């Protein structure tokens, strides 16, 4: 390869990496608004109604974005069972997280949810057959120590709903692993649309069995309407980020969500993390960043 070709290739890589980073930054800027909207609505509305609104809006967003260019092929999958299972896992993660937000401060929930990448690393061994060396295992264990510092089980200082955030992170980790399995078989637009289709279907099945309330005012209507748009756009940005750039390049920027969560949590609800939450969050984020770094090193050496 000539010097000019190498230079052009490097420039293309840098441009794509920058695009990936920008999409990830946009995603982590949107998710705190989604979670703030959920917490706001949880004061007067049930989780089932909030989850339905989130997935109904997400489904409509996916149709507007992908259906015109894909047509009926948008719903064509070579792994229907896998798509349904991974979508149910995402739905389960959403239900756990939204339920927890009614009781747990947004920054605390965001910090605990960052254990998800640690769980992905641990689960990748039995489910994907990947090798995880002692350094990454140590980082996983240290990261969970950070989660324990935040939750402080047995001390009565945190709400029981923090365990739901751990359940949400575990479900989301399994969702990510199954997403890896289906990535080589289906188009990304199909994969992200299936999550919306299955989510709104399951959520709709449960609506007849719960109490529903008509939004009380214009603000509530607007917040309900924004859930699907913000959530769908956020997940679409994550997909685009990983299309443009490798995981080690864009993943660290995902932790920026903690900044938005802290700002909005304090500005809207008056929630500000205590010292031990900051310590635990720092340990979790540090462990996640180290795992990302070690995975990048391993890929370069293979």
TAURLIN-V635037 format. One record per residue. PHI is phi as a letter, one per 20 degrees, with the letter a starting at -180 (* if undefined). PSI is psi in whole degrees, -180 to 180 (* if undefined). Layout:
BEGIN
phi->(PHI PHI)
psi->(PSI PSI)
END
This chain:
BEGIN
phi->(* f f f f f f f f f f f f f f f f f f g f f f f f f f f f e g f f g f f f f f f f f f c c f f g f f f f f f f f f f f f f f f f f d f g e d m f f g d e c e c f f f f f f f f f f f f f g f f g f f f f f f c d f g f f f f f f f f f g f f f g f f f f f f e d m e e d f f f f f f f f f f f f f g f f f f f l f n e m e c f g f f f f f f f f f f f f f f g f f f f f f e g e d c f g f f f f f g g f f f f f f f f f f e f f d c e d c f g f b f f f g f f g f e g f f f f f f f f f f f f f g f f e c f g f f e g g f f f f g f f f f f f f g f f e d m e c f f g f f f f f f f f f f f f f f f f f f f f f f f f f e e)
psi->(134 164 -41 -38 -41 -40 -41 -40 -41 -40 -40 -43 -45 -40 -45 -39 -42 -41 -44 -43 -43 -40 -40 -41 -41 -42 -48 -15 -28 -39 -39 -33 -40 -50 -34 -40 -41 -47 -39 -47 -30 -16 -24 -13 154 158 -40 -42 -40 -44 -42 -45 -38 -45 -32 -45 -39 -44 -46 -39 -43 -39 -43 -40 -45 -29 -40 -37 -20 -26 -149 -20 -15 -30 6 124 144 -5 65 -42 -45 -39 -42 -44 -46 -34 -38 -37 -41 -40 -45 -43 -42 -45 -47 -46 -44 -39 -43 -36 -19 -20 -21 140 145 -46 -37 -46 -43 -41 -46 -35 -20 -3 -12 -50 -32 -41 -37 -44 -45 -41 -21 -22 -57 -28 -30 -6 22 152 129 118 172 -32 -43 -35 -41 -40 -38 -48 -42 -39 -40 -27 -40 -41 -40 -35 -38 -46 -38 61 139 -11 -11 17 -15 156 149 -24 -13 -28 -27 -33 -39 -41 -38 -43 -39 -43 -41 -34 -44 -39 -44 -39 -44 -30 -39 -40 -35 -12 -35 -1 -34 155 141 -36 -37 -43 -45 -29 -38 -37 -39 -42 -50 -41 -48 -31 -50 -43 -38 -34 -29 -14 -39 -15 7 161 127 144 135 132 136 -32 -178 -39 -46 -41 -44 -41 -45 -46 -26 -21 -51 -40 -49 -45 -45 -44 -38 -47 -35 -40 -37 -44 -45 -38 -44 -18 -37 -34 154 157 -48 -24 -44 -26 -43 -29 -16 -27 -11 -14 -29 -31 -51 -39 -40 -44 -50 -38 -40 -43 -38 -42 -5 19 127 131 141 178 -44 -29 -41 -42 -48 -42 -42 -40 -44 -48 -43 -42 -42 -41 -38 -41 -42 -43 -45 -36 -37 -42 -44 -41 -35 -28 -9 *)
END
